[in-house]
Amino acid sequence: MLDVTQDAVLTNHPRALVAWSSGKDSAWALHALRQAGEVEVAGLLTTFNEAFDRVAMHAVRRELVEAQARAAGLPLIEVPLPWPCSNAAYEEAMGRALAEARAQLKITHVAFGDLFLEDVRQYRESRMQGTGLTPLFPLWGRSTRTLADEMVHAGLKARITCVDPNKLSPSYAGRLFDGNLVEDLPDEVDPCGERGEFHTFACAGPMFAYPIPVSLGEVVARDGFIFADLLPGTTVPD
C-alpha cells in the first residue's frame, strides 16, 4: 500500500508527478508506484540549474534526463532555477510548476523518493499544504540495505554522479551502483546515500522500456563536492 499523509484521499482517478532527481531512488519510486497501481503517474518533475543546464546536486545533463523520460514513457516537466538559487526562489519556481501541473495535467499527488529523513519529509509536506496536492512517499521506512539489494537484483543500473568527500572517498565518483559497491561502502555510509553521501543517475531498470546509454566523462572537484560527468553513450555501463 502507498504511504500517504492522513488527509490524503485517493480519488477515482488520482494522478501523480514523480519528483525526479534522475537518481536511483526517484526511479525506484516510479517503479513502486506503477507496481502498486493505485495512482496513475502522469509525468516527471525535475529542477534544472539554468546556468549549467543540469540537475541540481546530481549535475546530470538535461539531455540525459530527457532520455530517461522517453525511456519511462512519460512527459518531463522542467522547472528552471536561477544560479545561485535562494530557498525563496526555489519555492516560488516549484509553486508555479505545481500549480500549472494541477491545472493542465489534473495532478492530484506528488511522489517523492525519500527514505527516512523526517525533516525532509516534513518540509515537503509543509510545502504541499494549501496546494490541493497530496505528497506520496512510496519508499518511506524501508530498510535501505534491503532496498539497495532489491534495486540491484531487479536490474537497476546507476552511476554515482556526485560524492560528498567529507562522507565518502572521492574514488566512488563515477562508479556503478551495484552489489559490489554496496558491499564496499563504509559502515557509516547509508547504502542508498540518503544522508547525501552520494547521488546517482539511473540508466537502466524495470522503470524504463530500454536502457539509457552513458559514458563516463571528466571527474572534477567543485563547490566542495566531487562530480563525475556523464555523457550520452553508445552502450550501457557494465
Beta strands, then each sheet from edge to edge (+ up, - down):
strand 1: 15-19
strand 2: 40-49
strand 3: 54-55
strand 4: 76-81
strand 5: 109-111
strand 6: 134-136
strand 7: 157-163
strand 8: 198-204
strand 9: 214-222
strand 10: 225-232
sheet 1: 3+ 2- 1- 5- 6-
sheet 2: 3+ 2- 4-
sheet 3: 8+ 7- 10+ 9-
end
